[in-house]
């Protein structure tokens, strides 16, 4: 498996297992719930976007697309984990 494919799988898994702003993982929801956001997050990682930029994008997704309350600390924690994935 090439590195981009592996990154795709790990980003997808991290979004569902740890970010999960809707809470679908808590109720056995579909593991593809956030898959549509993986490509844009990988693009941010590949272009070495800042952790803040990634956290801001996660915040926008949660608040503007999902109409949820913002949790900036959680988005930043997730962004840090995403950056760590890209450098490992």
Phi, psi and omega in degrees: 000133181283162185302323180293320177297318179296319177298318180302312181297315183288324176295314179303314182294318180296319179299317183284317185280325188243318181287296171032063183294337180277331182090020182295330180296327180297335185244019178069029180293176184295135182284359177257013186305323184250009185302328181296342180267350184300311183303317181291326177290322176296319177301318177298317180294318181295323179273009176060045175298154179291159176300321179297318179297319179293316178299320178297320179293317177299320177297315178300317179300311183294317186273319186269327182264328182257351179057043180255166173290150181279144176225077187303322180297317179294319179296321179293319177300316179296318179298319177298319178294321178296316178299320179297323177298319184289336182262354181271000000 
